[in-house]
Amino acid sequence: MAEQVKVRVLRTVPVSDDGIRSRQLVKGTVDVVPAGLFDGLKAEGYVDEPAAGEDGGSPSGGAGQGAGGPVEIPDDWKDLHHATKKKLAREISGQEPADTAAAEAVIEAEIARRTEQPGS
């Protein structure tokens, strides 16, 4: 596997780790990309180097809070690849969802929570 670089995602963008399959880098998350893609993605404003302490692991700020603040849920999240939905749910909950349906339930619950508590 090619060398990977940890990044802070500034704008949602599709990437390919192997040149065959694509996945989404989701705005507001910490992820990894192939080292060869980093400079171009950074130059176009899609990613940046993560701040010290941003590890992309379990949320540090409570429900729906990632290391860099609230996890961004794209408006078109239902159209995301199943692996991207699972990653987004993991960023929200801090736990690995069992399957795509569980990931979708986590995302929908977070959207409902934010709707009930404006400003979240």
Buried (B, 14 or more C-beta within 10 A) or exposed (E): EEEBBBBBBBBBBEBEBEEEEEBBBBBBBBBBBBEEBBEEBBEEEBBEEBEEEBEBEEBBEEBBBBBBEBBBBBEEBEEBBEEBBBBBBBBBBBEEBEEBEBBBBBBBBBBEEBEEEEEE
